[in-house]
């Protein structure tokens, strides 16, 4: 068990192809933390509120064109401009819940023909996720769930490549693969039980999200 002085926040990311339920599960987990009085912060990527995020939106809507290298550097830069905020949240010893994170750039970038090593390098200075919940659905199910799509979402062959890359990334021990074609409530229940077990194995009695306490120092929800 780590000592209280060495504790840090827990960074959780949700990954998966489009329409896999990332936004839904992010919201459900945050609602659960809020109900339990657990300290947390949340963010989604891309963050379209920034200057770089605005340019990403233009790219996705085909208003601007970029090479794959430039586009995926923009995705990474969108995270780096928010790195100080994420670093601060982690230092506050709460949960940081992210809807898409660095691994999405790797999955979509490799599917777009870029080297995995290069993509990992440009994301390497960001705080790394402690746990990645991979919401796995088939590309066909993604197409059924969402009609209005950007340049990536509309390409079924690309989605199939992204899905296979996510499957390869999910062999990492910190990844938890979930069948996301089930009801959202069932998936949420599995996430809570899995997260509780993982955190208690890692930090012992200092973590108990079922009782609303994550850390000895955890304050009110923010």
Rosetta constraint file for C-alpha pairs under 8 A:
AtomPair CA 1 CA 202 HARMONIC 6.72 0.50
AtomPair CA 1 CA 203 HARMONIC 5.30 0.50
AtomPair CA 1 CA 204 HARMONIC 6.47 0.50
AtomPair CA 2 CA 6 HARMONIC 6.48 0.50
AtomPair CA 2 CA 7 HARMONIC 6.91 0.50
AtomPair CA 2 CA 203 HARMONIC 6.42 0.50
AtomPair CA 3 CA 7 HARMONIC 6.73 0.50
AtomPair CA 7 CA 93 HARMONIC 6.81 0.50
AtomPair CA 8 CA 90 HARMONIC 5.95 0.50
AtomPair CA 8 CA 91 HARMONIC 5.64 0.50
AtomPair CA 8 CA 92 HARMONIC 7.03 0.50
AtomPair CA 8 CA 93 HARMONIC 4.65 0.50
AtomPair CA 8 CA 94 HARMONIC 7.57 0.50
AtomPair CA 9 CA 89 HARMONIC 7.23 0.50
AtomPair CA 9 CA 90 HARMONIC 4.32 0.50
AtomPair CA 9 CA 91 HARMONIC 6.11 0.50
AtomPair CA 9 CA 92 HARMONIC 6.35 0.50
AtomPair CA 9 CA 93 HARMONIC 3.69 0.50
AtomPair CA 9 CA 94 HARMONIC 4.64 0.50
AtomPair CA 9 CA 95 HARMONIC 5.53 0.50
AtomPair CA 9 CA 96 HARMONIC 7.04 0.50
AtomPair CA 10 CA 90 HARMONIC 6.75 0.50
AtomPair CA 10 CA 93 HARMONIC 7.15 0.50
AtomPair CA 10 CA 94 HARMONIC 6.44 0.50
AtomPair CA 10 CA 95 HARMONIC 4.87 0.50
AtomPair CA 10 CA 96 HARMONIC 6.09 0.50
AtomPair CA 10 CA 129 HARMONIC 7.84 0.50
AtomPair CA 10 CA 130 HARMONIC 6.22 0.50
AtomPair CA 11 CA 90 HARMONIC 7.19 0.50
AtomPair CA 11 CA 95 HARMONIC 5.99 0.50
AtomPair CA 11 CA 96 HARMONIC 4.68 0.50
AtomPair CA 11 CA 97 HARMONIC 6.16 0.50
AtomPair CA 11 CA 98 HARMONIC 7.65 0.50
AtomPair CA 11 CA 128 HARMONIC 7.49 0.50
AtomPair CA 11 CA 129 HARMONIC 5.01 0.50
AtomPair CA 11 CA 130 HARMONIC 5.29 0.50
AtomPair CA 11 CA 131 HARMONIC 6.78 0.50
AtomPair CA 12 CA 95 HARMONIC 7.31 0.50
AtomPair CA 12 CA 96 HARMONIC 6.03 0.50
AtomPair CA 12 CA 97 HARMONIC 4.93 0.50
AtomPair CA 12 CA 98 HARMONIC 6.17 0.50
AtomPair CA 12 CA 129 HARMONIC 5.69 0.50
AtomPair CA 12 CA 130 HARMONIC 6.03 0.50
AtomPair CA 12 CA 131 HARMONIC 5.05 0.50
AtomPair CA 12 CA 132 HARMONIC 5.89 0.50
AtomPair CA 12 CA 133 HARMONIC 7.56 0.50
AtomPair CA 13 CA 97 HARMONIC 5.83 0.50
AtomPair CA 13 CA 98 HARMONIC 4.60 0.50
AtomPair CA 13 CA 99 HARMONIC 5.94 0.50
AtomPair CA 13 CA 100 HARMONIC 6.17 0.50
AtomPair CA 13 CA 101 HARMONIC 6.28 0.50
AtomPair CA 13 CA 129 HARMONIC 6.36 0.50
AtomPair CA 13 CA 131 HARMONIC 6.55 0.50
AtomPair CA 13 CA 132 HARMONIC 4.92 0.50
AtomPair CA 13 CA 133 HARMONIC 6.27 0.50
AtomPair CA 14 CA 22 HARMONIC 5.72 0.50
AtomPair CA 14 CA 25 HARMONIC 7.92 0.50
AtomPair CA 14 CA 26 HARMONIC 7.12 0.50
AtomPair CA 14 CA 97 HARMONIC 7.92 0.50
AtomPair CA 14 CA 98 HARMONIC 6.31 0.50
AtomPair CA 14 CA 99 HARMONIC 5.17 0.50
AtomPair CA 14 CA 100 HARMONIC 5.53 0.50
AtomPair CA 14 CA 101 HARMONIC 7.55 0.50
AtomPair CA 14 CA 132 HARMONIC 5.84 0.50
AtomPair CA 14 CA 133 HARMONIC 4.92 0.50
AtomPair CA 14 CA 134 HARMONIC 6.04 0.50
AtomPair CA 14 CA 135 HARMONIC 7.18 0.50
AtomPair CA 15 CA 22 HARMONIC 6.59 0.50
AtomPair CA 15 CA 99 HARMONIC 7.10 0.50
AtomPair CA 15 CA 100 HARMONIC 5.38 0.50
AtomPair CA 15 CA 101 HARMONIC 7.41 0.50
AtomPair CA 15 CA 103 HARMONIC 7.37 0.50
AtomPair CA 15 CA 104 HARMONIC 6.60 0.50
AtomPair CA 15 CA 132 HARMONIC 6.87 0.50
AtomPair CA 15 CA 133 HARMONIC 6.17 0.50
AtomPair CA 15 CA 134 HARMONIC 4.83 0.50
AtomPair CA 15 CA 135 HARMONIC 6.15 0.50
AtomPair CA 16 CA 20 HARMONIC 5.89 0.50
AtomPair CA 16 CA 22 HARMONIC 7.06 0.50
AtomPair CA 16 CA 104 HARMONIC 7.70 0.50
AtomPair CA 16 CA 134 HARMONIC 5.51 0.50
AtomPair CA 16 CA 135 HARMONIC 5.06 0.50
AtomPair CA 16 CA 136 HARMONIC 5.94 0.50
AtomPair CA 16 CA 137 HARMONIC 7.70 0.50
AtomPair CA 16 CA 163 HARMONIC 7.53 0.50
AtomPair CA 16 CA 166 HARMONIC 7.10 0.50
AtomPair CA 17 CA 135 HARMONIC 7.91 0.50
AtomPair CA 17 CA 136 HARMONIC 7.48 0.50
AtomPair CA 17 CA 137 HARMONIC 7.42 0.50
AtomPair CA 17 CA 139 HARMONIC 7.60 0.50
AtomPair CA 17 CA 142 HARMONIC 7.42 0.50
AtomPair CA 17 CA 159 HARMONIC 6.83 0.50
AtomPair CA 17 CA 162 HARMONIC 6.97 0.50
AtomPair CA 17 CA 163 HARMONIC 6.39 0.50
AtomPair CA 18 CA 142 HARMONIC 6.12 0.50
AtomPair CA 18 CA 153 HARMONIC 6.42 0.50
AtomPair CA 19 CA 142 HARMONIC 5.28 0.50
AtomPair CA 19 CA 143 HARMONIC 7.96 0.50
AtomPair CA 19 CA 145 HARMONIC 6.21 0.50
AtomPair CA 19 CA 146 HARMONIC 6.26 0.50
AtomPair CA 20 CA 135 HARMONIC 5.85 0.50
AtomPair CA 20 CA 136 HARMONIC 6.58 0.50
AtomPair CA 20 CA 137 HARMONIC 5.91 0.50
AtomPair CA 20 CA 142 HARMONIC 6.57 0.50
AtomPair CA 20 CA 180 HARMONIC 6.28 0.50
AtomPair CA 20 CA 181 HARMONIC 7.77 0.50
AtomPair CA 21 CA 25 HARMONIC 6.09 0.50
AtomPair CA 21 CA 135 HARMONIC 6.93 0.50
AtomPair CA 21 CA 180 HARMONIC 7.04 0.50
AtomPair CA 21 CA 184 HARMONIC 7.74 0.50
AtomPair CA 22 CA 26 HARMONIC 5.97 0.50
AtomPair CA 22 CA 99 HARMONIC 6.05 0.50
AtomPair CA 22 CA 100 HARMONIC 7.59 0.50
AtomPair CA 22 CA 135 HARMONIC 7.00 0.50
AtomPair CA 23 CA 27 HARMONIC 6.16 0.50
AtomPair CA 23 CA 99 HARMONIC 6.23 0.50
AtomPair CA 24 CA 28 HARMONIC 6.16 0.50
AtomPair CA 24 CA 184 HARMONIC 7.56 0.50
AtomPair CA 25 CA 29 HARMONIC 6.00 0.50
AtomPair CA 25 CA 184 HARMONIC 7.27 0.50
AtomPair CA 25 CA 187 HARMONIC 7.89 0.50
AtomPair CA 25 CA 188 HARMONIC 6.42 0.50
AtomPair CA 26 CA 30 HARMONIC 6.20 0.50
AtomPair CA 26 CA 97 HARMONIC 6.86 0.50
AtomPair CA 26 CA 98 HARMONIC 7.22 0.50
AtomPair CA 26 CA 99 HARMONIC 6.19 0.50
AtomPair CA 27 CA 31 HARMONIC 6.02 0.50
AtomPair CA 28 CA 32 HARMONIC 6.13 0.50
AtomPair CA 28 CA 188 HARMONIC 6.91 0.50
AtomPair CA 29 CA 33 HARMONIC 6.27 0.50
AtomPair CA 29 CA 188 HARMONIC 7.17 0.50
AtomPair CA 29 CA 192 HARMONIC 7.78 0.50
AtomPair CA 30 CA 34 HARMONIC 6.09 0.50
AtomPair CA 30 CA 40 HARMONIC 7.32 0.50
AtomPair CA 30 CA 42 HARMONIC 7.48 0.50
AtomPair CA 30 CA 97 HARMONIC 7.55 0.50
AtomPair CA 31 CA 35 HARMONIC 6.12 0.50
AtomPair CA 32 CA 36 HARMONIC 6.22 0.50
AtomPair CA 33 CA 37 HARMONIC 6.03 0.50
AtomPair CA 33 CA 38 HARMONIC 4.93 0.50
AtomPair CA 33 CA 39 HARMONIC 7.15 0.50
AtomPair CA 33 CA 40 HARMONIC 7.00 0.50
AtomPair CA 33 CA 209 HARMONIC 7.75 0.50
AtomPair CA 33 CA 212 HARMONIC 7.37 0.50
AtomPair CA 33 CA 221 HARMONIC 7.67 0.50
AtomPair CA 34 CA 38 HARMONIC 6.04 0.50
AtomPair CA 34 CA 39 HARMONIC 7.61 0.50
AtomPair CA 34 CA 40 HARMONIC 7.87 0.50
AtomPair CA 34 CA 221 HARMONIC 5.88 0.50
AtomPair CA 36 CA 209 HARMONIC 7.40 0.50
AtomPair CA 36 CA 210 HARMONIC 7.47 0.50
AtomPair CA 36 CA 211 HARMONIC 6.94 0.50
AtomPair CA 36 CA 212 HARMONIC 4.29 0.50
AtomPair CA 36 CA 213 HARMONIC 7.73 0.50
AtomPair CA 37 CA 212 HARMONIC 5.46 0.50
AtomPair CA 37 CA 213 HARMONIC 7.40 0.50
AtomPair CA 37 CA 219 HARMONIC 7.91 0.50
AtomPair CA 37 CA 220 HARMONIC 5.79 0.50
AtomPair CA 37 CA 221 HARMONIC 5.40 0.50
AtomPair CA 38 CA 94 HARMONIC 7.46 0.50
AtomPair CA 38 CA 209 HARMONIC 7.28 0.50
AtomPair CA 38 CA 212 HARMONIC 5.50 0.50
AtomPair CA 38 CA 213 HARMONIC 6.06 0.50
AtomPair CA 38 CA 214 HARMONIC 6.37 0.50
AtomPair CA 38 CA 218 HARMONIC 6.87 0.50
AtomPair CA 38 CA 219 HARMONIC 7.25 0.50
AtomPair CA 38 CA 220 HARMONIC 6.56 0.50
AtomPair CA 38 CA 221 HARMONIC 5.45 0.50
AtomPair CA 39 CA 94 HARMONIC 4.91 0.50
AtomPair CA 39 CA 95 HARMONIC 6.34 0.50
AtomPair CA 39 CA 214 HARMONIC 7.74 0.50
AtomPair CA 39 CA 218 HARMONIC 6.04 0.50
AtomPair CA 39 CA 219 HARMONIC 6.00 0.50
AtomPair CA 39 CA 220 HARMONIC 5.89 0.50
AtomPair CA 39 CA 221 HARMONIC 4.30 0.50
AtomPair CA 39 CA 222 HARMONIC 6.15 0.50
AtomPair CA 40 CA 94 HARMONIC 5.17 0.50
AtomPair CA 40 CA 95 HARMONIC 4.44 0.50
AtomPair CA 40 CA 96 HARMONIC 5.71 0.50
AtomPair CA 40 CA 97 HARMONIC 7.32 0.50
AtomPair CA 40 CA 221 HARMONIC 6.22 0.50
AtomPair CA 40 CA 222 HARMONIC 6.33 0.50
AtomPair CA 41 CA 89 HARMONIC 6.97 0.50
AtomPair CA 41 CA 94 HARMONIC 7.60 0.50
AtomPair CA 41 CA 95 HARMONIC 6.35 0.50
AtomPair CA 41 CA 96 HARMONIC 5.00 0.50
AtomPair CA 41 CA 97 HARMONIC 6.25 0.50
AtomPair CA 41 CA 222 HARMONIC 6.83 0.50
AtomPair CA 42 CA 96 HARMONIC 5.71 0.50
AtomPair CA 42 CA 97 HARMONIC 4.66 0.50
AtomPair CA 42 CA 98 HARMONIC 5.69 0.50
AtomPair CA 42 CA 99 HARMONIC 7.89 0.50
AtomPair CA 43 CA 47 HARMONIC 7.85 0.50
AtomPair CA 43 CA 97 HARMONIC 6.58 0.50
AtomPair CA 43 CA 98 HARMONIC 5.06 0.50
AtomPair CA 43 CA 99 HARMONIC 6.35 0.50
AtomPair CA 44 CA 98 HARMONIC 5.59 0.50
AtomPair CA 44 CA 99 HARMONIC 4.49 0.50
AtomPair CA 44 CA 100 HARMONIC 6.23 0.50
AtomPair CA 44 CA 101 HARMONIC 7.89 0.50
AtomPair CA 45 CA 78 HARMONIC 7.86 0.50
AtomPair CA 45 CA 79 HARMONIC 7.49 0.50
AtomPair CA 45 CA 98 HARMONIC 7.57 0.50
AtomPair CA 45 CA 99 HARMONIC 6.25 0.50
AtomPair CA 45 CA 100 HARMONIC 5.47 0.50
AtomPair CA 45 CA 101 HARMONIC 6.36 0.50
AtomPair CA 46 CA 53 HARMONIC 6.14 0.50
AtomPair CA 46 CA 56 HARMONIC 7.62 0.50
AtomPair CA 46 CA 75 HARMONIC 6.82 0.50
AtomPair CA 46 CA 78 HARMONIC 6.68 0.50
AtomPair CA 46 CA 79 HARMONIC 7.75 0.50
AtomPair CA 46 CA 100 HARMONIC 7.78 0.50
AtomPair CA 47 CA 53 HARMONIC 5.33 0.50
AtomPair CA 47 CA 78 HARMONIC 6.86 0.50
AtomPair CA 48 CA 52 HARMONIC 7.47 0.50
AtomPair CA 48 CA 53 HARMONIC 3.89 0.50
AtomPair CA 48 CA 54 HARMONIC 5.09 0.50
AtomPair CA 48 CA 56 HARMONIC 7.34 0.50
AtomPair CA 48 CA 57 HARMONIC 6.65 0.50
AtomPair CA 49 CA 53 HARMONIC 6.00 0.50
AtomPair CA 49 CA 54 HARMONIC 6.51 0.50
AtomPair CA 50 CA 54 HARMONIC 6.06 0.50
AtomPair CA 50 CA 78 HARMONIC 7.69 0.50
AtomPair CA 51 CA 55 HARMONIC 6.51 0.50
AtomPair CA 52 CA 56 HARMONIC 6.30 0.50
AtomPair CA 52 CA 74 HARMONIC 6.69 0.50
AtomPair CA 52 CA 77 HARMONIC 7.27 0.50
AtomPair CA 52 CA 78 HARMONIC 5.79 0.50
AtomPair CA 53 CA 57 HARMONIC 6.29 0.50
AtomPair CA 53 CA 75 HARMONIC 7.98 0.50
AtomPair CA 53 CA 78 HARMONIC 6.08 0.50
AtomPair CA 54 CA 58 HARMONIC 6.42 0.50
AtomPair CA 55 CA 59 HARMONIC 6.27 0.50
AtomPair CA 55 CA 64 HARMONIC 7.95 0.50
AtomPair CA 56 CA 60 HARMONIC 6.16 0.50
AtomPair CA 56 CA 71 HARMONIC 7.53 0.50
AtomPair CA 56 CA 74 HARMONIC 6.89 0.50
AtomPair CA 56 CA 75 HARMONIC 7.25 0.50
AtomPair CA 57 CA 61 HARMONIC 6.10 0.50
AtomPair CA 58 CA 62 HARMONIC 6.16 0.50
AtomPair CA 58 CA 63 HARMONIC 4.99 0.50
AtomPair CA 58 CA 64 HARMONIC 5.58 0.50
AtomPair CA 59 CA 63 HARMONIC 5.82 0.50
AtomPair CA 59 CA 64 HARMONIC 4.79 0.50
AtomPair CA 59 CA 65 HARMONIC 5.90 0.50
AtomPair CA 59 CA 66 HARMONIC 7.23 0.50
AtomPair CA 59 CA 71 HARMONIC 7.78 0.50
AtomPair CA 60 CA 150 HARMONIC 5.54 0.50
AtomPair CA 60 CA 151 HARMONIC 5.61 0.50
AtomPair CA 60 CA 152 HARMONIC 7.50 0.50
AtomPair CA 61 CA 150 HARMONIC 5.90 0.50
AtomPair CA 61 CA 151 HARMONIC 6.75 0.50
AtomPair CA 62 CA 151 HARMONIC 7.11 0.50
AtomPair CA 66 CA 70 HARMONIC 5.87 0.50
AtomPair CA 66 CA 71 HARMONIC 5.77 0.50
AtomPair CA 67 CA 71 HARMONIC 6.16 0.50
AtomPair CA 68 CA 72 HARMONIC 6.12 0.50
AtomPair CA 68 CA 109 HARMONIC 7.48 0.50
AtomPair CA 68 CA 112 HARMONIC 6.75 0.50
AtomPair CA 68 CA 113 HARMONIC 7.92 0.50
AtomPair CA 68 CA 114 HARMONIC 7.43 0.50
AtomPair CA 69 CA 73 HARMONIC 6.15 0.50
AtomPair CA 69 CA 114 HARMONIC 7.28 0.50
AtomPair CA 70 CA 74 HARMONIC 6.22 0.50
AtomPair CA 71 CA 75 HARMONIC 6.51 0.50
AtomPair CA 72 CA 76 HARMONIC 6.32 0.50
AtomPair CA 72 CA 105 HARMONIC 6.56 0.50
AtomPair CA 72 CA 109 HARMONIC 6.52 0.50
AtomPair CA 73 CA 77 HARMONIC 5.99 0.50
AtomPair CA 73 CA 122 HARMONIC 7.51 0.50
AtomPair CA 74 CA 78 HARMONIC 6.07 0.50
AtomPair CA 75 CA 79 HARMONIC 6.85 0.50
AtomPair CA 75 CA 105 HARMONIC 6.81 0.50
AtomPair CA 76 CA 80 HARMONIC 6.37 0.50
AtomPair CA 76 CA 102 HARMONIC 7.35 0.50
AtomPair CA 76 CA 105 HARMONIC 7.29 0.50
AtomPair CA 76 CA 122 HARMONIC 6.86 0.50
AtomPair CA 76 CA 123 HARMONIC 6.21 0.50
AtomPair CA 77 CA 81 HARMONIC 6.12 0.50
AtomPair CA 78 CA 82 HARMONIC 6.91 0.50
AtomPair CA 79 CA 83 HARMONIC 6.12 0.50
AtomPair CA 79 CA 101 HARMONIC 7.95 0.50
AtomPair CA 79 CA 126 HARMONIC 7.70 0.50
AtomPair CA 80 CA 84 HARMONIC 7.95 0.50
AtomPair CA 80 CA 126 HARMONIC 6.91 0.50
AtomPair CA 82 CA 86 HARMONIC 6.51 0.50
AtomPair CA 83 CA 87 HARMONIC 5.97 0.50
AtomPair CA 83 CA 126 HARMONIC 6.66 0.50
AtomPair CA 83 CA 127 HARMONIC 7.85 0.50
AtomPair CA 84 CA 88 HARMONIC 6.14 0.50
AtomPair CA 85 CA 89 HARMONIC 6.24 0.50
AtomPair CA 86 CA 90 HARMONIC 6.21 0.50
AtomPair CA 86 CA 96 HARMONIC 7.63 0.50
AtomPair CA 86 CA 127 HARMONIC 7.75 0.50
AtomPair CA 87 CA 91 HARMONIC 6.28 0.50
AtomPair CA 87 CA 127 HARMONIC 7.14 0.50
AtomPair CA 88 CA 92 HARMONIC 6.47 0.50
AtomPair CA 89 CA 93 HARMONIC 7.26 0.50
AtomPair CA 89 CA 94 HARMONIC 7.01 0.50
AtomPair CA 89 CA 95 HARMONIC 7.92 0.50
AtomPair CA 89 CA 96 HARMONIC 6.74 0.50
AtomPair CA 90 CA 94 HARMONIC 6.54 0.50
AtomPair CA 90 CA 95 HARMONIC 7.31 0.50
AtomPair CA 90 CA 96 HARMONIC 6.74 0.50
AtomPair CA 93 CA 215 HARMONIC 7.22 0.50
AtomPair CA 93 CA 217 HARMONIC 7.71 0.50
AtomPair CA 93 CA 218 HARMONIC 7.03 0.50
AtomPair CA 94 CA 214 HARMONIC 7.33 0.50
AtomPair CA 94 CA 215 HARMONIC 7.68 0.50
AtomPair CA 94 CA 218 HARMONIC 6.68 0.50
AtomPair CA 100 CA 104 HARMONIC 6.04 0.50
AtomPair CA 101 CA 105 HARMONIC 7.42 0.50
AtomPair CA 102 CA 106 HARMONIC 6.75 0.50
AtomPair CA 102 CA 123 HARMONIC 6.14 0.50
AtomPair CA 102 CA 126 HARMONIC 7.96 0.50
AtomPair CA 103 CA 107 HARMONIC 6.13 0.50
AtomPair CA 104 CA 108 HARMONIC 6.02 0.50
AtomPair CA 105 CA 109 HARMONIC 5.53 0.50
AtomPair CA 105 CA 119 HARMONIC 7.21 0.50
AtomPair CA 106 CA 110 HARMONIC 5.95 0.50
AtomPair CA 106 CA 116 HARMONIC 6.35 0.50
AtomPair CA 106 CA 119 HARMONIC 5.62 0.50
AtomPair CA 106 CA 120 HARMONIC 6.63 0.50
AtomPair CA 107 CA 111 HARMONIC 6.27 0.50
AtomPair CA 107 CA 162 HARMONIC 5.52 0.50
AtomPair CA 107 CA 163 HARMONIC 7.97 0.50
AtomPair CA 107 CA 165 HARMONIC 5.57 0.50
AtomPair CA 107 CA 166 HARMONIC 5.94 0.50
AtomPair CA 108 CA 112 HARMONIC 6.06 0.50
AtomPair CA 108 CA 162 HARMONIC 5.64 0.50
AtomPair CA 109 CA 113 HARMONIC 6.49 0.50
AtomPair CA 109 CA 114 HARMONIC 5.45 0.50
AtomPair CA 109 CA 115 HARMONIC 7.74 0.50
AtomPair CA 109 CA 116 HARMONIC 7.55 0.50
AtomPair CA 109 CA 119 HARMONIC 7.07 0.50
AtomPair CA 110 CA 114 HARMONIC 4.79 0.50
AtomPair CA 110 CA 115 HARMONIC 6.02 0.50
AtomPair CA 110 CA 116 HARMONIC 5.76 0.50
AtomPair CA 110 CA 119 HARMONIC 7.98 0.50
AtomPair CA 110 CA 162 HARMONIC 7.75 0.50
AtomPair CA 110 CA 165 HARMONIC 7.55 0.50
AtomPair CA 111 CA 158 HARMONIC 6.44 0.50
AtomPair CA 111 CA 161 HARMONIC 5.46 0.50
AtomPair CA 111 CA 162 HARMONIC 5.44 0.50
AtomPair CA 111 CA 165 HARMONIC 7.36 0.50
AtomPair CA 112 CA 158 HARMONIC 7.68 0.50
AtomPair CA 114 CA 118 HARMONIC 7.60 0.50
AtomPair CA 114 CA 119 HARMONIC 7.39 0.50
AtomPair CA 115 CA 119 HARMONIC 6.47 0.50
AtomPair CA 116 CA 120 HARMONIC 6.11 0.50
AtomPair CA 117 CA 121 HARMONIC 6.14 0.50
AtomPair CA 118 CA 122 HARMONIC 6.39 0.50
AtomPair CA 119 CA 123 HARMONIC 6.45 0.50
AtomPair CA 120 CA 124 HARMONIC 5.84 0.50
AtomPair CA 121 CA 125 HARMONIC 7.94 0.50
AtomPair CA 124 CA 128 HARMONIC 7.86 0.50
AtomPair CA 130 CA 174 HARMONIC 6.50 0.50
AtomPair CA 131 CA 174 HARMONIC 5.00 0.50
AtomPair CA 131 CA 175 HARMONIC 5.92 0.50
AtomPair CA 131 CA 176 HARMONIC 7.41 0.50
AtomPair CA 132 CA 174 HARMONIC 6.17 0.50
AtomPair CA 132 CA 175 HARMONIC 4.63 0.50
AtomPair CA 132 CA 176 HARMONIC 6.09 0.50
AtomPair CA 133 CA 175 HARMONIC 5.95 0.50
AtomPair CA 133 CA 176 HARMONIC 4.90 0.50
AtomPair CA 133 CA 177 HARMONIC 6.10 0.50
AtomPair CA 133 CA 178 HARMONIC 7.15 0.50
AtomPair CA 133 CA 191 HARMONIC 7.93 0.50
AtomPair CA 134 CA 166 HARMONIC 7.94 0.50
AtomPair CA 134 CA 170 HARMONIC 7.24 0.50
AtomPair CA 134 CA 175 HARMONIC 6.72 0.50
AtomPair CA 134 CA 176 HARMONIC 5.88 0.50
AtomPair CA 134 CA 177 HARMONIC 4.71 0.50
AtomPair CA 134 CA 178 HARMONIC 6.04 0.50
AtomPair CA 135 CA 177 HARMONIC 6.30 0.50
AtomPair CA 135 CA 178 HARMONIC 5.21 0.50
AtomPair CA 135 CA 179 HARMONIC 6.32 0.50
AtomPair CA 135 CA 180 HARMONIC 5.04 0.50
AtomPair CA 136 CA 177 HARMONIC 6.70 0.50
AtomPair CA 136 CA 178 HARMONIC 5.93 0.50
AtomPair CA 136 CA 179 HARMONIC 5.36 0.50
AtomPair CA 136 CA 180 HARMONIC 5.20 0.50
AtomPair CA 136 CA 181 HARMONIC 7.51 0.50
AtomPair CA 137 CA 141 HARMONIC 6.35 0.50
AtomPair CA 137 CA 142 HARMONIC 6.86 0.50
AtomPair CA 137 CA 179 HARMONIC 6.73 0.50
AtomPair CA 137 CA 180 HARMONIC 5.59 0.50
AtomPair CA 137 CA 181 HARMONIC 5.84 0.50
AtomPair CA 138 CA 142 HARMONIC 6.38 0.50
AtomPair CA 138 CA 160 HARMONIC 7.85 0.50
AtomPair CA 138 CA 163 HARMONIC 7.51 0.50
AtomPair CA 139 CA 143 HARMONIC 6.33 0.50
AtomPair CA 139 CA 156 HARMONIC 6.56 0.50
AtomPair CA 139 CA 159 HARMONIC 5.79 0.50
AtomPair CA 139 CA 160 HARMONIC 5.76 0.50
AtomPair CA 139 CA 163 HARMONIC 7.28 0.50
AtomPair CA 140 CA 144 HARMONIC 6.36 0.50
AtomPair CA 140 CA 156 HARMONIC 7.67 0.50
AtomPair CA 141 CA 145 HARMONIC 6.20 0.50
AtomPair CA 141 CA 181 HARMONIC 7.91 0.50
AtomPair CA 142 CA 146 HARMONIC 6.38 0.50
AtomPair CA 143 CA 147 HARMONIC 6.82 0.50
AtomPair CA 143 CA 154 HARMONIC 7.99 0.50
AtomPair CA 143 CA 156 HARMONIC 7.69 0.50
AtomPair CA 149 CA 153 HARMONIC 5.15 0.50
AtomPair CA 149 CA 154 HARMONIC 5.40 0.50
AtomPair CA 150 CA 154 HARMONIC 6.13 0.50
AtomPair CA 151 CA 155 HARMONIC 7.06 0.50
AtomPair CA 152 CA 158 HARMONIC 7.10 0.50
AtomPair CA 152 CA 159 HARMONIC 7.55 0.50
AtomPair CA 153 CA 159 HARMONIC 6.99 0.50
AtomPair CA 155 CA 159 HARMONIC 6.28 0.50
AtomPair CA 156 CA 160 HARMONIC 6.24 0.50
AtomPair CA 157 CA 161 HARMONIC 6.42 0.50
AtomPair CA 158 CA 162 HARMONIC 6.15 0.50
AtomPair CA 159 CA 163 HARMONIC 6.00 0.50
AtomPair CA 160 CA 164 HARMONIC 6.35 0.50
AtomPair CA 161 CA 165 HARMONIC 6.30 0.50
AtomPair CA 162 CA 166 HARMONIC 6.14 0.50
AtomPair CA 163 CA 167 HARMONIC 6.26 0.50
AtomPair CA 164 CA 168 HARMONIC 6.43 0.50
AtomPair CA 165 CA 169 HARMONIC 6.22 0.50
AtomPair CA 166 CA 170 HARMONIC 6.01 0.50
AtomPair CA 167 CA 171 HARMONIC 7.14 0.50
AtomPair CA 169 CA 175 HARMONIC 7.99 0.50
AtomPair CA 170 CA 175 HARMONIC 5.29 0.50
AtomPair CA 170 CA 176 HARMONIC 7.16 0.50
AtomPair CA 170 CA 177 HARMONIC 6.83 0.50
AtomPair CA 171 CA 175 HARMONIC 6.94 0.50
AtomPair CA 178 CA 187 HARMONIC 7.30 0.50
AtomPair CA 179 CA 187 HARMONIC 7.70 0.50
AtomPair CA 180 CA 184 HARMONIC 7.67 0.50
AtomPair CA 180 CA 187 HARMONIC 6.80 0.50
AtomPair CA 182 CA 186 HARMONIC 6.85 0.50
AtomPair CA 182 CA 187 HARMONIC 6.83 0.50
AtomPair CA 183 CA 187 HARMONIC 6.58 0.50
AtomPair CA 184 CA 188 HARMONIC 6.10 0.50
AtomPair CA 185 CA 189 HARMONIC 6.19 0.50
AtomPair CA 186 CA 190 HARMONIC 6.35 0.50
AtomPair CA 187 CA 191 HARMONIC 6.22 0.50
AtomPair CA 188 CA 192 HARMONIC 6.29 0.50
AtomPair CA 189 CA 193 HARMONIC 6.31 0.50
AtomPair CA 190 CA 194 HARMONIC 5.95 0.50
AtomPair CA 191 CA 195 HARMONIC 5.89 0.50
AtomPair CA 192 CA 196 HARMONIC 6.03 0.50
AtomPair CA 193 CA 197 HARMONIC 6.30 0.50
AtomPair CA 194 CA 198 HARMONIC 6.18 0.50
AtomPair CA 195 CA 199 HARMONIC 6.06 0.50
AtomPair CA 196 CA 200 HARMONIC 6.11 0.50
AtomPair CA 196 CA 207 HARMONIC 7.81 0.50
AtomPair CA 196 CA 208 HARMONIC 6.74 0.50
AtomPair CA 196 CA 209 HARMONIC 6.32 0.50
AtomPair CA 196 CA 210 HARMONIC 7.35 0.50
AtomPair CA 197 CA 201 HARMONIC 6.09 0.50
AtomPair CA 198 CA 202 HARMONIC 6.23 0.50
AtomPair CA 199 CA 203 HARMONIC 5.88 0.50
AtomPair CA 199 CA 204 HARMONIC 7.24 0.50
AtomPair CA 199 CA 207 HARMONIC 6.13 0.50
AtomPair CA 199 CA 208 HARMONIC 7.88 0.50
AtomPair CA 200 CA 204 HARMONIC 4.47 0.50
AtomPair CA 200 CA 205 HARMONIC 6.47 0.50
AtomPair CA 200 CA 206 HARMONIC 7.67 0.50
AtomPair CA 200 CA 207 HARMONIC 5.71 0.50
AtomPair CA 200 CA 208 HARMONIC 7.01 0.50
AtomPair CA 203 CA 207 HARMONIC 6.24 0.50
AtomPair CA 206 CA 213 HARMONIC 7.82 0.50
AtomPair CA 206 CA 214 HARMONIC 6.39 0.50
AtomPair CA 206 CA 215 HARMONIC 5.25 0.50
AtomPair CA 206 CA 216 HARMONIC 6.19 0.50
AtomPair CA 207 CA 213 HARMONIC 6.38 0.50
AtomPair CA 207 CA 214 HARMONIC 4.45 0.50
AtomPair CA 207 CA 215 HARMONIC 5.80 0.50
AtomPair CA 208 CA 212 HARMONIC 6.54 0.50
AtomPair CA 208 CA 213 HARMONIC 5.26 0.50
AtomPair CA 208 CA 214 HARMONIC 5.45 0.50
AtomPair CA 209 CA 213 HARMONIC 5.37 0.50
AtomPair CA 209 CA 214 HARMONIC 5.59 0.50
AtomPair CA 213 CA 218 HARMONIC 6.81 0.50
AtomPair CA 214 CA 218 HARMONIC 6.17 0.50
